[in-house]
């Protein structure tokens, strides 16, 4: 094998390895993030669980399992999923400690609250 061909092949393999390793790190980061999400199911015209307590920086993911559309709308307007059909999800990261009551704008009797605690 010629020297310049060998160098080209070796360099190509090195670049591919770095690209693959970077992709793996990104995938691991995404998986770690998803593992720390708190899930709330929307079913039977209710948020299940209606109250969740999380650490600041954590995401809550709501999934609509009802046939009818629902929203996840903060009472103070800080977040709003808009209409979510069956099977749709909405993810929101809570960065500041506090209490965040929310409701479904289509069904105001559906209520929930997210309590965000400071990271210790």
C-alpha positions, 0 to 999 in steps of 0.5 A: 500500500502506498504511504499517501493511501495509507495515511488517507485511510488512517485519517478517514478512520480516525475522523469516523471514530471521532464523529461516532464517539461524538454522536454516542455522547450526544445520544447518552446526554439525550437519554440521560435527560429523558430519564430524569423527566417526570411524566404526567398522563392525561386520561379520563379527563384528568391529569394523573398525577395532579401534583408533581414535585421536581427539582429545578432544571427538570422537565415534565412531560404530559401525554394525552391518552384521551380521545378528546384534545386537551391543553396543558396551560399554566394559570399564569401563562408561562407555558401552554401546550396548545391543543394536544390530540390523542398520543401527543406529548408536551415537554416543559423544563422548569428552571425556577423554584416555585409553584406552577398551577395549570389547567386544560383550557378546553376543560377548566375542571382539569387542574394540576400543579407542579412544585419546583424545588431548588437544587440542593 
